[in-house]
């Protein structure tokens, strides 16, 4: 089954989740998932010339999701993202898709929130970096 991202809606909430607040004017969604650190070990098979390199997963590290928004100064969702950027606390995030029962949920830190000026004949946008602390594609709640 293909899930379209056009019309996807991003929500944010303080923890514990009591209610979701939609973030308005989301123009671009980054990636969400898991990543691993790796170590490499050289193995010798009989002689130094017959060396093989093996990789091993060592620890999971948080991935970064970047979102881009059109500026809406009075939007409650964007204001909550600003609040999360100033906070040391994790926030809950939810991404829903049009016409689909599934959603993506995670907890994370807003590690950056900045204005993007782009080209001279464009409009100013907001860009936020979300450091994803806990992600489970099958989860129904953060």
C-alpha positions in Angstrom: 0.0 0.0 0.0 1.3 3.4 -0.9 0.9 6.2 1.6 0.9 9.7 0.1 2.6 12.4 2.0 0.8 15.3 0.3 -1.6 16.7 2.8 0.3 15.2 5.8 -0.3 17.0 9.1 2.3 17.4 11.8 1.2 17.7 15.5 3.1 18.5 18.7 2.3 18.1 22.4 4.0 18.5 25.7 4.5 15.3 27.7 2.4 13.7 28.9 0.2 14.0 25.9 -3.1 15.5 26.9 -4.0 17.0 23.5 -2.3 17.5 20.1 -1.7 20.9 18.5 -1.3 21.1 14.7 1.7 22.9 13.3 0.5 25.1 10.5 2.0 25.7 7.0 4.3 22.7 7.0 6.0 22.7 3.6 8.6 20.0 3.9 9.0 17.0 6.1 12.3 15.3 6.6 13.0 11.7 7.5 12.1 9.8 10.6 13.6 6.4 11.7 16.5 4.8 13.5 20.2 4.9 13.0 23.1 2.8 14.4 26.7 3.6 15.2 29.1 1.0 13.8 32.5 -0.4 14.6 34.7 -2.0 12.0 37.0 -4.9 12.8 39.7 -6.3 10.4 39.7 -10.1 10.3 42.7 -12.0 8.9 42.1 -15.2 7.1 45.5 -17.0 7.1 47.7 -14.0 6.1 47.6 -10.2 6.2 46.9 -10.0 2.5 43.6 -12.0 3.0 42.1 -9.3 5.2 38.3 -8.9 5.5 36.5 -6.0 7.2 33.4 -6.8 9.3 31.0 -4.1 10.6 29.1 -4.4 13.9 26.2 -2.4 15.2 27.2 -0.8 18.6 24.5 1.6 19.7 21.5 3.4 18.4 21.8 7.1 17.9 19.0 9.6 17.5 18.3 10.7 13.9 17.4 14.2 13.0 14.2 15.2 11.2 14.1 18.6 9.5 10.8 20.3 8.9 10.2 23.6 7.0 7.2 25.8 7.6 5.8 29.0 6.2 5.8 31.6 9.0 2.5 32.1 10.9 3.4 34.2 14.0 0.1 33.5 15.8 -0.1 29.8 15.0 -0.3 27.8 18.3 1.6 24.8 16.8 4.5 27.0 15.6 4.5 28.8 19.0 4.7 25.4 20.7 7.7 24.4 18.5 9.4 27.7 19.6 8.7 26.8 23.2 10.2 23.3 22.6 13.3 24.8 21.0 13.9 26.9 24.2 13.2 23.9 26.5 15.5 21.1 27.6 12.5 18.7 27.6 11.3 16.2 25.1 8.0 16.8 23.3 5.7 14.4 21.5 5.2 14.5 17.7 2.6 12.9 15.5 2.5 12.8 11.7 -0.8 11.8 10.1 -1.5 11.0 6.4 -4.6 11.8 4.4 -7.0 9.0 3.9 -4.9 6.5 5.9 -5.5 5.1 9.4 -1.8 5.0 10.2 0.2 7.7 11.9 3.8 8.1 12.9 4.5 9.0 16.6 7.7 9.8 18.4 9.3 11.8 21.2 12.1 14.2 20.5 14.0 17.4 21.3 13.8 20.5 19.1 17.5 21.2 18.7 17.3 24.1 16.2 14.6 26.5 15.1 15.7 29.2 12.6 14.5 31.5 9.9 15.5 30.6 6.4 15.9 33.5 4.0 16.5 31.4 0.8 16.6 33.6 -2.4 15.9 37.3 -2.6 12.6 36.9 -4.4 11.2 34.2 -2.0 9.6 34.4 1.4 11.1 33.8 4.8 10.5 30.3 6.2 11.0 28.5 9.5 13.2 25.4 9.8 13.2 23.1 12.8 15.5 20.2 13.6 13.9 17.5 15.7 16.3 15.0 17.4 14.2 11.9 17.5 14.7 10.2 20.9 12.1 7.4 20.6 10.6 6.2 17.3 8.4 3.1 16.7 6.8 3.0 13.3 4.1 0.7 14.6 3.3 2.7 17.8 -0.1 4.3 18.2 1.1 6.8 20.9 4.4 8.3 21.9 
